[in-house]
């Protein structure tokens, strides 16, 4: 007996039923995926597409399960033999020694079977992490998945065969759920309808779902019965008639909807046409008329027609999903059509909802910077009006400085806001930003030089608005100065625009700077012959410097600037505070000089006469000569008579 027990143990060890042999059946640890919680394993999405790689991996994994299952069958067979022999011993003459040996062997086999089941469960749990089963979906709705191999059939073949057999049930005119029964056997539990086996559920199938074979069979039976019943209900004659009736009802509603849409828009068009001349008066921009009454009404009616057809097409498009959703076979088309409209709207709404925090952040940033600019603006106004004085900072610097600070503040605000803009992290958005930066840099070289020159001129205080200046050969009053250009209005009302870069590169004469304090010295010249005493000339010039806008304090003065060949050059200088009236002042001064010299009988012989004339004839106008004045006769004397 001891020899028999030792031989039995040796056979069990060789067949892999002892723990040492069972360890060789399980793949090495490095091939096993880490165990995951059972709740985390979600069934894969239903698919009927063939996946060779997945099928190959699944077949490879099920080979291990088949080896374990073959050992289980051998173990089960030996268990049945021992149990049968124990029954024989109990019914016959008791052989206590043999009975003890069989009980010991039975306990050993049960322990091995328990270890085998535990190892099989752990191995299957490791496969669940990445394994994907093959769906059984006879009516485009997955009922369950097949993961393991059974006999010569792969998981994919088992799923296809089960699906085909379930589809045959729908053709049975007298299908009865009670005819679908569960028949347990030694190696599997079968789902049978009549004499046809729909599915055989093995021990590995049950282990894969962590349930017993009978529980898994009952679950599959309930799902098959429900699927077939729903299919028959949806495809019954009464249901078909109901679906056709609903379709006709929807089409009738669509017909009347479209009809009354046309009626509504026709009524609106009539009302609009009646408002011609009241609501529609044309659109004018200044003296140019973009639309007259008739054209404006025609444009509105055209837009109304376009809107009418848009509404009609939208109504038809929304009715199509309703029609398709009535029939089970076309429900996917209905979902697709609705998805074309609602999916973009849902994405837009979801994107807007997700963007709300960033939007609120941008609003807060903009509000803060606006209040900062308001505070800076208040300070600027106080400086400009002279209420706030800063040493070395002139009031006329307030506006340009504020403009510079405002640009810098908004630039900083844009830098802060940029990360919160939608799509700011997109490569396309960043590429466009870089491209615009290049365009601005290379396309505004001249403009940047003018801006820099404008800033320099502002803080140089070379001139201000209203000053009479001379820039190059242009003389006039400053009417506008910006960061780019300076505009001058000449005494002839000619407005000349000069780029600031040209202003910087030329000289500027400002006539108005010293006018309020020292006064502007204006000057004009006259040349008088040597025969007139210079004190008399001085007296006459000073007498001529009496007119409007000429200051008496400081008093005018005369300078003798040169002694030329035929005359003496005199320069009359006088003060004025009206730098913008130089042309009129010069005109009146020149008139006074002519009057004073003519009244004094002094001829202005400059530059000098080159025409031959009677030297006795005076150049003084006749209105200044005595009434009895006669021009002396032209005499020619002969020196020999003397």
ROVOBA-591295 format. One record per residue (C-alpha): residue number from 1; x, z, y. Coordinates in Angstrom, 1 decimal. Layout:
BEGIN
SITE   k      x      z      y
SITE NUM      X      Z      Y
...
end
This chain:
BEGIN
SITE   k      x      z      y
SITE   1    0.0    0.0    0.0
SITE   2    2.8    0.8    2.4
SITE   3    4.3   -2.6    1.7
SITE   4    1.0   -4.3    2.5
SITE   5    0.7   -2.4    5.8
SITE   6    4.3   -3.3    6.8
SITE   7    3.6   -7.0    5.8
SITE   8    0.4   -7.0    7.9
SITE   9    2.3   -5.6   10.9
SITE  10    5.0   -8.2   10.5
SITE  11    2.5  -11.0   10.5
SITE  12    0.8   -9.6   13.5
SITE  13    4.1   -9.4   15.4
SITE  14    5.0  -13.0   14.4
SITE  15    1.6  -14.3   15.5
SITE  16    2.0  -12.7   18.9
SITE  17   -0.6  -10.0   18.6
SITE  18    1.6   -7.1   19.2
SITE  19    2.6   -6.3   22.8
SITE  20    6.1   -7.7   22.4
SITE  21    4.7  -11.1   21.3
SITE  22    1.9  -11.0   23.9
SITE  23    4.5  -10.7   26.7
SITE  24    5.9  -14.0   25.6
SITE  25    2.6  -15.8   26.1
SITE  26    2.2  -14.8   29.7
SITE  27    4.2  -17.0   32.1
SITE  28    7.2  -15.5   33.9
SITE  29    6.5  -13.5   37.0
SITE  30    8.0  -16.1   39.3
SITE  31    5.2  -18.5   38.3
SITE  32    2.4  -16.1   39.0
SITE  33    0.9  -16.0   42.4
SITE  34    0.5  -12.5   43.9
SITE  35   -2.7  -10.8   43.0
SITE  36   -5.3  -10.9   45.7
SITE  37   -8.4   -8.9   46.3
SITE  38  -11.4  -10.3   44.4
SITE  39  -13.5  -10.3   47.6
SITE  40  -11.0  -12.6   49.3
SITE  41  -11.5  -15.4   46.7
SITE  42  -14.0  -17.8   48.2
SITE  43  -15.4  -20.7   46.2
SITE  44  -14.0  -24.1   47.3
SITE  45  -16.1  -26.6   49.1
SITE  46  -18.0  -28.9   46.9
SITE  47  -16.4  -32.2   46.3
SITE  48  -16.6  -35.0   43.8
SITE  49  -13.4  -36.7   44.8
SITE  50  -10.9  -36.9   41.9
SITE  51   -7.6  -35.0   42.5
SITE  52   -5.0  -35.8   39.9
SITE  53   -2.5  -33.2   41.1
SITE  54   -5.0  -30.5   41.1
SITE  55   -6.3  -31.5   37.7
SITE  56   -2.8  -31.6   36.3
SITE  57   -2.1  -28.0   37.6
SITE  58   -5.4  -26.7   36.3
SITE  59   -4.8  -28.3   32.8
SITE  60   -1.3  -26.7   32.8
SITE  61   -2.7  -23.3   33.5
SITE  62   -5.5  -23.6   31.0
SITE  63   -3.0  -24.4   28.2
SITE  64   -1.8  -20.8   28.6
SITE  65   -5.4  -19.6   28.4
SITE  66   -5.9  -21.7   25.2
SITE  67   -2.9  -20.1   23.5
SITE  68   -4.3  -16.7   24.4
SITE  69   -7.7  -17.8   23.2
SITE  70   -6.3  -19.0   19.9
SITE  71   -4.6  -15.6   19.3
SITE  72   -8.0  -14.0   20.2
SITE  73   -9.7  -16.0   17.6
SITE  74   -7.1  -15.2   14.9
SITE  75   -7.4  -11.5   15.9
SITE  76  -11.2  -11.7   15.7
SITE  77  -11.1  -13.3   12.3
SITE  78   -8.9  -10.5   11.0
SITE  79  -11.1   -7.9   12.5
SITE  80  -14.1   -9.3   10.7
SITE  81  -12.3   -9.3    7.4
SITE  82  -11.3   -5.6    7.8
SITE  83  -14.8   -4.7    8.8
SITE  84  -16.2   -6.5    5.8
SITE  85  -13.7   -4.8    3.5
SITE  86  -14.5   -1.4    4.9
SITE  87  -18.2   -2.0    4.2
SITE  88  -17.4   -2.9    0.7
SITE  89  -15.3    0.3    0.2
SITE  90  -18.1    2.4    1.6
SITE  91  -20.7    0.9   -0.7
SITE  92  -18.6    1.1   -3.8
SITE  93  -16.1    3.5   -5.3
SITE  94  -14.3    5.2   -2.4
SITE  95  -10.6    4.4   -2.1
SITE  96   -9.6    6.8    0.6
SITE  97   -6.1    5.6    0.9
SITE  98   -7.1    2.0    1.3
SITE  99   -9.8    3.0    3.7
SITE 100   -7.3    4.9    5.9
SITE 101   -5.0    1.9    5.9
SITE 102   -7.8   -0.4    7.0
SITE 103   -8.9    2.0    9.7
SITE 104   -5.3    2.2   11.0
SITE 105   -5.0   -1.5   11.0
SITE 106   -8.4   -1.9   12.7
SITE 107   -7.3    0.5   15.5
SITE 108   -4.0   -1.4   16.0
SITE 109   -5.9   -4.8   16.2
SITE 110   -8.4   -3.4   18.7
SITE 111   -5.5   -2.0   20.9
SITE 112   -3.8   -5.4   20.8
SITE 113   -7.2   -7.1   21.7
SITE 114   -7.6   -4.8   24.6
SITE 115   -4.0   -5.6   25.9
SITE 116   -4.7   -9.3   25.4
SITE 117   -7.9   -9.1   27.5
SITE 118   -6.1   -7.1   30.2
SITE 119   -3.2   -9.6   30.4
SITE 120   -5.7  -12.6   30.4
SITE 121   -7.6  -11.0   33.2
SITE 122   -4.5  -10.4   35.3
SITE 123   -3.3  -14.0   34.6
SITE 124   -6.7  -15.5   35.6
SITE 125   -6.7  -13.3   38.8
SITE 126   -3.3  -14.7   39.7
SITE 127   -4.6  -18.2   39.3
SITE 128   -7.6  -17.6   41.5
SITE 129   -5.4  -17.4   44.6
SITE 130   -4.7  -21.2   44.6
SITE 131   -6.9  -22.6   41.9
SITE 132   -9.8  -24.9   42.7
SITE 133  -12.5  -25.6   40.2
SITE 134  -14.5  -28.8   39.6
SITE 135  -18.1  -28.6   41.0
SITE 136  -21.2  -29.2   39.0
SITE 137  -23.5  -30.8   41.7
SITE 138  -26.2  -33.0   40.2
SITE 139  -28.3  -33.1   43.4
SITE 140  -25.6  -33.1   46.1
SITE 141  -25.7  -29.3   46.0
SITE 142  -23.0  -27.4   44.0
SITE 143  -24.5  -25.1   41.4
SITE 144  -21.3  -23.7   39.9
SITE 145  -17.7  -24.6   39.3
SITE 146  -15.7  -25.2   36.1
SITE 147  -12.1  -23.8   36.0
SITE 148  -11.0  -23.8   32.3
SITE 149  -10.6  -26.1   29.5
SITE 150  -12.7  -26.0   26.3
SITE 151  -11.6  -27.7   23.2
SITE 152  -10.5  -31.3   23.9
SITE 153  -12.3  -31.4   27.3
SITE 154  -10.6  -30.8   30.6
SITE 155  -12.3  -28.8   33.3
SITE 156  -13.2  -32.0   35.2
SITE 157  -14.6  -33.6   32.1
SITE 158  -16.7  -30.5   31.3
SITE 159  -18.1  -30.5   34.9
SITE 160  -19.0  -34.2   34.7
SITE 161  -20.7  -33.9   31.3
SITE 162  -22.7  -30.9   32.4
SITE 163  -23.8  -32.7   35.6
SITE 164  -24.9  -35.7   33.6
SITE 165  -26.9  -33.6   31.2
SITE 166  -28.6  -31.7   34.0
SITE 167  -29.6  -35.0   35.6
SITE 168  -31.3  -36.0   32.3
SITE 169  -33.6  -33.0   32.6
SITE 170  -35.2  -34.5   35.7
SITE 171  -36.4  -37.5   33.7
SITE 172  -38.3  -35.2   31.3
SITE 173  -41.9  -35.4   32.3
SITE 174  -42.8  -32.1   30.7
SITE 175  -39.7  -30.1   31.6
SITE 176  -40.3  -26.4   30.9
SITE 177  -37.8  -23.7   32.1
SITE 178  -38.7  -21.7   28.9
SITE 179  -37.2  -24.5   26.8
SITE 180  -33.7  -23.8   28.4
SITE 181  -32.4  -21.1   26.3
SITE 182  -29.2  -19.1   25.7
SITE 183  -27.6  -19.1   22.2
SITE 184  -24.6  -16.8   21.8
SITE 185  -22.1  -17.7   19.1
SITE 186  -18.8  -16.4   17.8
SITE 187  -16.6  -18.4   20.2
SITE 188  -18.9  -19.3   23.1
SITE 189  -22.4  -18.9   24.6
SITE 190  -24.3  -22.1   24.7
SITE 191  -27.0  -23.2   27.2
SITE 192  -29.4  -25.5   25.2
SITE 193  -32.5  -27.5   26.1
SITE 194  -34.1  -28.4   22.9
SITE 195  -31.3  -29.7   20.6
SITE 196  -29.0  -30.7   23.5
SITE 197  -26.2  -28.4   24.6
SITE 198  -26.0  -28.4   28.4
SITE 199  -22.9  -26.2   28.7
SITE 200  -20.8  -24.0   26.5
SITE 201  -19.4  -20.9   28.2
SITE 202  -16.2  -19.6   26.7
SITE 203  -14.5  -16.2   27.0
SITE 204  -12.1  -17.6   29.6
SITE 205  -15.0  -18.8   31.7
SITE 206  -16.4  -15.3   31.7
SITE 207  -13.0  -13.8   32.4
SITE 208  -12.6  -16.2   35.3
SITE 209  -15.8  -14.9   36.9
SITE 210  -15.2  -11.2   35.9
SITE 211  -18.4  -11.1   34.0
SITE 212  -19.5  -11.2   30.4
SITE 213  -20.3  -14.5   28.7
SITE 214  -24.0  -13.7   28.5
SITE 215  -24.2  -12.7   32.2
SITE 216  -22.5  -15.9   33.2
SITE 217  -24.8  -17.9   31.0
SITE 218  -27.9  -16.3   32.5
SITE 219  -26.6  -17.0   36.0
SITE 220  -26.0  -20.7   35.2
SITE 221  -29.4  -21.0   33.6
SITE 222  -31.2  -19.6   36.6
SITE 223  -29.4  -22.0   38.9
SITE 224  -30.1  -25.0   36.7
SITE 225  -33.8  -24.1   36.4
SITE 226  -34.1  -23.7   40.2
SITE 227  -32.2  -27.0   41.0
SITE 228  -34.3  -29.0   38.5
SITE 229  -37.6  -27.5   39.8
SITE 230  -36.7  -28.2   43.4
SITE 231  -35.8  -31.7   42.6
SITE 232  -39.0  -32.4   40.7
SITE 233  -41.0  -30.8   43.5
SITE 234  -39.3  -32.9   46.2
SITE 235  -39.8  -36.1   44.2
SITE 236  -43.3  -35.5   43.0
SITE 237  -46.0  -38.0   44.0
SITE 238  -47.8  -35.5   46.2
SITE 239  -44.7  -34.6   48.0
SITE 240  -43.8  -38.3   48.4
SITE 241  -47.3  -38.9   49.9
SITE 242  -46.8  -35.9   52.2
SITE 243  -43.4  -37.2   53.3
SITE 244  -44.8  -40.7   54.0
SITE 245  -47.7  -39.1   55.9
SITE 246  -45.4  -37.0   58.0
SITE 247  -43.3  -40.1   58.7
SITE 248  -46.3  -42.1   59.9
SITE 249  -47.4  -39.1   62.1
SITE 250  -44.0  -38.9   63.7
SITE 251  -44.0  -42.7   64.3
SITE 252  -47.4  -42.5   65.9
SITE 253  -46.3  -39.6   68.1
SITE 254  -43.2  -41.7   69.1
SITE 255  -45.4  -44.7   69.9
SITE 256  -47.6  -42.7   72.3
SITE 257  -44.6  -40.9   73.7
SITE 258  -42.9  -44.2   74.6
SITE 259  -46.2  -45.6   75.9
SITE 260  -46.8  -42.7   78.3
SITE 261  -43.1  -42.7   79.3
SITE 262  -43.7  -46.2   80.6
SITE 263  -46.9  -45.2   82.2
SITE 264  -45.2  -42.2   83.9
SITE 265  -42.3  -44.3   85.3
SITE 266  -44.7  -47.0   86.4
SITE 267  -46.7  -44.4   88.4
SITE 268  -43.6  -43.0   89.9
SITE 269  -42.5  -46.6   90.9
SITE 270  -45.8  -47.2   92.6
SITE 271  -45.6  -43.9   94.5
SITE 272  -42.1  -44.7   95.7
SITE 273  -43.1  -48.2   96.8
SITE 274  -45.9  -46.7   98.9
SITE 275  -43.3  -44.5  100.7
SITE 276  -41.4  -47.5  102.1
SITE 277  -40.8  -46.8  105.8
SITE 278  -41.3  -43.0  105.5
SITE 279  -38.9  -41.9  102.7
SITE 280  -36.8  -45.0  102.8
SITE 281  -35.5  -45.8  106.3
SITE 282  -32.2  -47.3  105.4
SITE 283  -28.7  -45.9  105.5
SITE 284  -26.5  -46.4  108.5
SITE 285  -22.9  -45.4  109.2
SITE 286  -22.5  -45.7  113.0
SITE 287  -23.7  -49.1  113.9
SITE 288  -23.2  -50.6  110.4
SITE 289  -26.3  -50.6  108.2
SITE 290  -25.4  -50.2  104.5
SITE 291  -29.0  -50.4  103.3
SITE 292  -32.1  -51.5  105.0
SITE 293  -35.5  -50.2  103.9
SITE 294  -36.2  -52.9  101.4
SITE 295  -32.7  -52.8   99.9
SITE 296  -32.8  -49.0   99.6
SITE 297  -36.2  -49.1   97.9
SITE 298  -35.0  -51.8   95.5
SITE 299  -31.9  -49.7   94.6
SITE 300  -34.0  -46.6   93.9
SITE 301  -36.4  -48.7   91.7
SITE 302  -33.5  -50.1   89.8
SITE 303  -32.1  -46.6   89.1
SITE 304  -35.6  -45.6   88.1
SITE 305  -35.7  -48.5   85.6
SITE 306  -32.3  -47.5   84.1
SITE 307  -33.5  -43.9   83.8
SITE 308  -36.7  -45.0   82.1
SITE 309  -34.8  -46.9   79.4
SITE 310  -32.3  -44.0   78.9
SITE 311  -35.3  -41.7   78.3
SITE 312  -36.9  -44.1   75.9
SITE 313  -33.7  -44.6   73.9
SITE 314  -33.1  -40.9   73.9
SITE 315  -36.6  -40.2   72.6
SITE 316  -36.1  -42.8   69.8
SITE 317  -32.7  -41.4   68.9
SITE 318  -34.1  -37.8   68.7
SITE 319  -37.0  -39.0   66.5
SITE 320  -34.7  -40.7   64.0
SITE 321  -33.2  -37.4   62.7
SITE 322  -36.8  -36.0   62.3
SITE 323  -37.8  -39.0   60.2
SITE 324  -34.6  -38.8   58.1
SITE 325  -35.0  -35.1   57.6
SITE 326  -38.4  -35.5   56.0
SITE 327  -36.9  -37.2   52.9
SITE 328  -34.3  -35.1   50.9
SITE 329  -32.1  -38.1   50.2
SITE 330  -31.6  -38.9   53.9
SITE 331  -31.2  -35.4   55.2
SITE 332  -27.4  -35.9   55.5
SITE 333  -28.1  -38.9   57.8
SITE 334  -30.3  -36.7   60.0
SITE 335  -27.6  -34.0   60.2
SITE 336  -25.1  -36.7   61.2
SITE 337  -27.3  -38.2   63.9
SITE 338  -28.0  -34.8   65.4
SITE 339  -24.4  -33.9   65.1
SITE 340  -23.4  -36.8   67.4
SITE 341  -25.4  -35.2   70.2
SITE 342  -25.3  -31.5   69.5
SITE 343  -21.7  -31.2   68.2
SITE 344  -20.2  -32.4   71.5
SITE 345  -22.6  -30.2   73.5
SITE 346  -21.8  -27.2   71.3
SITE 347  -18.1  -27.9   71.7
SITE 348  -18.5  -28.2   75.5
SITE 349  -20.5  -25.0   75.7
SITE 350  -18.1  -23.1   73.4
SITE 351  -15.1  -24.4   75.4
SITE 352  -16.8  -23.4   78.6
SITE 353  -17.7  -20.0   77.2
SITE 354  -14.1  -19.4   76.0
SITE 355  -12.8  -20.6   79.4
SITE 356  -14.9  -18.1   81.4
SITE 357  -12.2  -15.4   81.4
SITE 358   -9.7  -17.8   82.8
SITE 359  -12.3  -19.1   85.3
SITE 360  -13.0  -15.6   86.5
SITE 361   -9.2  -15.0   86.8
SITE 362   -8.8  -18.2   89.0
SITE 363  -11.8  -17.1   91.2
SITE 364  -10.2  -13.7   91.7
SITE 365   -6.8  -15.2   92.5
SITE 366   -8.3  -17.7   95.0
SITE 367  -10.4  -15.0   96.7
SITE 368   -7.3  -12.8   97.1
SITE 369   -5.2  -15.6   98.6
SITE 370   -8.0  -16.6  100.9
SITE 371   -8.2  -13.0  102.3
SITE 372   -4.4  -13.1  102.6
SITE 373   -4.6  -16.3  104.6
SITE 374   -7.4  -14.8  106.8
SITE 375   -5.1  -11.9  107.6
SITE 376   -2.2  -14.2  108.5
SITE 377   -4.6  -16.3  110.6
SITE 378   -5.7  -13.2  112.6
SITE 379   -2.0  -12.4  113.3
SITE 380   -1.4  -16.0  114.3
SITE 381   -4.2  -15.9  116.8
SITE 382   -3.0  -12.7  118.3
SITE 383    0.5  -14.1  118.8
SITE 384   -0.9  -17.4  120.2
SITE 385   -3.1  -15.7  122.7
SITE 386   -0.3  -13.4  123.8
SITE 387   -1.9  -10.1  122.6
SITE 388    0.9   -9.6  120.1
SITE 389    4.5  -10.2  121.1
SITE 390    7.5  -10.5  118.8
SITE 391   10.9  -10.6  120.4
SITE 392   12.4  -14.1  119.9
SITE 393    9.1  -15.6  118.7
SITE 394    7.3  -17.8  121.2
SITE 395    3.5  -18.2  121.2
SITE 396    3.7  -21.9  120.8
SITE 397    5.4  -21.3  117.4
SITE 398    2.3  -19.6  116.1
SITE 399    0.3  -22.7  115.0
SITE 400    3.1  -24.6  113.2
SITE 401    4.4  -21.4  111.6
SITE 402    0.9  -20.6  110.3
SITE 403    0.7  -24.1  108.8
SITE 404    4.0  -23.7  107.0
SITE 405    3.0  -20.2  105.7
SITE 406   -0.3  -21.6  104.6
SITE 407    1.3  -24.3  102.6
SITE 408    3.7  -21.9  101.0
SITE 409    0.9  -19.4  100.2
SITE 410   -1.3  -22.1   98.5
SITE 411    1.8  -23.4   96.7
SITE 412    2.4  -19.9   95.3
SITE 413   -1.3  -19.6   94.5
SITE 414   -1.1  -22.9   92.6
SITE 415    1.9  -21.6   90.6
SITE 416   -0.1  -18.5   89.7
SITE 417   -3.3  -20.4   88.8
SITE 418   -1.5  -23.2   86.8
SITE 419   -1.3  -21.4   83.5
SITE 420   -5.1  -20.7   83.6
SITE 421   -6.1  -24.4   84.2
SITE 422   -7.7  -26.1   81.2
SITE 423   -5.2  -28.2   79.3
SITE 424   -2.2  -26.8   81.3
SITE 425   -0.3  -26.4   78.1
SITE 426   -1.1  -29.9   76.9
SITE 427    2.0  -32.3   76.8
SITE 428   -0.2  -35.0   78.5
SITE 429   -1.1  -32.6   81.4
SITE 430    2.6  -31.6   81.8
SITE 431    3.7  -35.3   81.6
SITE 432    1.3  -36.3   84.4
SITE 433    2.4  -33.4   86.5
SITE 434    6.1  -34.5   86.1
SITE 435    5.1  -38.1   86.9
SITE 436    3.3  -37.1   90.1
SITE 437    6.3  -35.0   91.1
SITE 438    8.6  -38.1   90.7
SITE 439    6.2  -40.2   92.7
SITE 440    6.0  -37.7   95.5
SITE 441    9.8  -37.2   95.5
SITE 442   10.8  -40.9   95.5
SITE 443    7.9  -42.2   97.5
SITE 444    8.1  -39.8  100.4
SITE 445   11.7  -39.9  101.4
SITE 446   11.0  -41.1  105.0
SITE 447    8.0  -38.8  105.3
SITE 448   10.1  -35.8  104.3
SITE 449   12.8  -36.6  106.9
SITE 450   10.0  -36.8  109.5
SITE 451    8.6  -33.4  108.4
SITE 452   12.0  -31.8  108.6
SITE 453   12.6  -33.3  112.0
SITE 454    9.1  -32.1  113.1
SITE 455   10.0  -28.6  112.0
SITE 456   13.3  -28.7  113.9
SITE 457   11.7  -30.0  117.0
SITE 458    9.0  -27.3  116.9
SITE 459   11.5  -24.5  116.8
SITE 460   13.8  -26.2  119.2
SITE 461   10.9  -26.1  121.7
SITE 462   12.0  -29.4  123.2
SITE 463    8.5  -30.1  124.5
SITE 464    5.0  -29.0  124.1
SITE 465    1.5  -30.5  124.5
SITE 466    0.9  -31.7  128.0
SITE 467    4.6  -32.0  129.0
SITE 468    5.8  -35.0  130.9
SITE 469    8.8  -36.3  129.0
SITE 470   11.1  -39.3  128.5
SITE 471   12.1  -40.1  124.9
SITE 472   14.5  -43.0  124.8
SITE 473   13.0  -45.5  127.2
SITE 474    9.4  -44.2  126.9
SITE 475    8.0  -41.9  129.6
SITE 476    4.7  -40.2  129.4
SITE 477    2.8  -37.0  128.6
SITE 478    2.8  -35.4  125.1
SITE 479   -0.7  -35.6  123.7
SITE 480   -0.1  -34.7  120.1
SITE 481    2.8  -33.5  118.0
SITE 482    2.6  -33.1  114.2
SITE 483    5.1  -32.7  111.4
SITE 484    5.3  -36.4  111.0
SITE 485    5.0  -38.0  114.5
SITE 486    4.8  -37.4  118.2
SITE 487    2.3  -39.2  120.4
SITE 488    2.9  -40.0  124.1
SITE 489    0.4  -41.3  126.6
SITE 490    2.2  -43.3  129.4
SITE 491    1.1  -43.4  133.0
SITE 492   -0.5  -46.7  132.2
SITE 493   -2.7  -45.0  129.5
SITE 494   -0.6  -46.5  126.7
SITE 495   -0.5  -44.3  123.6
SITE 496    2.8  -44.6  121.8
SITE 497    3.5  -43.0  118.4
SITE 498    7.1  -42.1  117.7
SITE 499    8.3  -40.8  114.3
SITE 500   10.0  -37.4  114.6
SITE 501   13.1  -38.7  112.9
SITE 502   13.5  -41.2  115.8
SITE 503   12.9  -38.4  118.3
SITE 504   15.7  -36.4  116.7
SITE 505   18.1  -39.3  116.8
SITE 506   17.5  -40.1  120.5
SITE 507   17.7  -38.0  123.7
SITE 508   14.7  -36.3  125.3
SITE 509   14.1  -35.6  129.0
SITE 510   11.5  -33.0  129.7
SITE 511   10.2  -33.0  133.3
SITE 512    7.8  -30.2  132.9
SITE 513   10.0  -27.3  131.6
SITE 514   11.3  -26.1  135.0
SITE 515    8.2  -27.1  137.1
SITE 516    6.4  -23.7  136.9
SITE 517    9.5  -21.7  138.1
SITE 518   12.2  -23.8  139.7
SITE 519   10.3  -26.9  140.4
SITE 520   11.2  -30.5  139.5
SITE 521   13.6  -32.2  141.9
SITE 522   12.5  -35.8  142.6
SITE 523   14.8  -38.1  144.4
SITE 524   14.8  -41.6  145.9
SITE 525   17.4  -43.6  147.8
SITE 526   17.7  -45.8  150.8
SITE 527   20.7  -47.7  152.3
SITE 528   21.1  -47.9  156.1
SITE 529   23.8  -49.8  158.1
SITE 530   26.7  -48.2  159.7
SITE 531   25.2  -48.9  163.2
SITE 532   22.6  -46.1  162.7
SITE 533   23.9  -42.5  163.1
SITE 534   23.6  -40.5  159.9
SITE 535   21.9  -37.4  161.6
SITE 536   19.1  -39.7  162.6
SITE 537   18.8  -41.0  159.1
SITE 538   18.7  -37.5  157.7
SITE 539   16.0  -36.5  160.2
SITE 540   13.8  -39.5  159.4
SITE 541   14.1  -39.0  155.6
SITE 542   13.2  -35.3  155.9
SITE 543   10.3  -36.2  158.0
SITE 544    9.1  -38.7  155.4
SITE 545    9.2  -35.9  152.7
SITE 546    6.0  -34.4  153.9
SITE 547    3.1  -35.2  151.6
SITE 548    0.8  -33.6  148.9
SITE 549    2.5  -32.0  145.9
SITE 550    5.9  -31.8  147.7
SITE 551    7.1  -28.2  148.2
SITE 552    8.3  -27.0  151.6
SITE 553   10.1  -24.1  149.9
SITE 554   12.6  -24.9  148.7
SITE 555   12.9  -27.5  151.4
SITE 556   13.8  -31.1  150.9
SITE 557   17.4  -32.2  151.5
SITE 558   19.4  -35.4  151.9
SITE 559   22.6  -36.4  150.2
SITE 560   24.9  -39.3  151.2
SITE 561   25.9  -40.6  147.8
SITE 562   28.2  -43.5  148.8
SITE 563   29.8  -45.5  151.7
SITE 564   29.5  -49.1  150.7
SITE 565   30.7  -52.3  152.3
SITE 566   27.7  -53.0  154.4
SITE 567   25.7  -49.8  154.4
SITE 568   25.6  -46.1  153.7
SITE 569   23.6  -44.9  150.6
SITE 570   21.3  -41.9  151.4
SITE 571   19.4  -39.9  148.7
SITE 572   16.3  -37.9  149.6
SITE 573   15.7  -34.9  147.3
SITE 574   12.5  -32.9  147.3
SITE 575   10.8  -30.3  145.0
SITE 576    7.4  -30.6  143.2
SITE 577    5.5  -28.7  140.6
SITE 578    3.3  -31.7  139.6
SITE 579    5.6  -33.4  137.1
SITE 580    2.7  -35.6  135.8
SITE 581    2.1  -37.1  139.3
SITE 582    5.5  -38.6  139.8
SITE 583    4.3  -42.2  140.3
SITE 584    1.9  -41.3  143.1
SITE 585    4.4  -39.0  144.8
SITE 586    7.1  -41.7  144.8
SITE 587    4.6  -44.2  146.2
SITE 588    3.6  -41.9  149.1
SITE 589    7.2  -40.9  149.9
SITE 590    8.2  -44.6  150.0
SITE 591    5.3  -45.4  152.4
SITE 592    6.4  -42.5  154.6
SITE 593   10.0  -43.7  154.7
SITE 594    8.9  -47.1  155.8
SITE 595    6.6  -45.6  158.5
SITE 596    9.2  -43.2  159.9
SITE 597   12.0  -45.7  160.0
SITE 598    9.9  -48.4  161.6
SITE 599    8.5  -46.0  164.2
SITE 600   12.1  -45.0  165.1
SITE 601   13.2  -48.6  165.4
SITE 602   15.7  -48.4  162.6
SITE 603   16.0  -51.4  160.4
SITE 604   16.4  -50.9  156.7
SITE 605   19.0  -53.7  156.1
SITE 606   19.7  -53.0  152.5
SITE 607   21.0  -54.1  150.2
SITE 608   21.8  -56.9  152.9
SITE 609   20.4  -60.1  154.0
SITE 610   22.0  -63.3  152.7
SITE 611   19.6  -65.7  154.4
SITE 612   20.7  -67.3  157.8
SITE 613   18.4  -66.2  160.6
SITE 614   18.4  -65.5  164.3
SITE 615   20.2  -62.3  164.7
SITE 616   18.1  -61.4  167.7
SITE 617   14.9  -61.4  165.6
SITE 618   14.0  -57.8  164.5
SITE 619   12.7  -57.0  161.0
SITE 620   10.3  -54.3  162.2
SITE 621    6.7  -55.1  161.7
SITE 622    4.8  -56.2  164.8
SITE 623    2.4  -53.3  164.7
SITE 624    5.3  -51.0  165.4
SITE 625    6.7  -53.0  168.4
SITE 626    5.6  -52.7  172.1
SITE 627    2.8  -55.0  173.2
SITE 628    5.1  -56.7  175.7
SITE 629    7.9  -57.2  173.2
SITE 630    9.5  -60.6  173.2
SITE 631   12.1  -61.7  170.9
SITE 632   15.4  -62.5  172.7
SITE 633   16.4  -66.1  172.8
SITE 634   19.0  -67.4  170.4
SITE 635   22.0  -68.0  172.5
SITE 636   25.2  -69.8  171.7
SITE 637   28.1  -69.3  174.2
SITE 638   31.2  -71.4  174.5
SITE 639   34.3  -69.4  174.7
SITE 640   36.0  -72.1  176.9
SITE 641   33.4  -71.5  179.7
SITE 642   34.7  -68.0  180.0
end
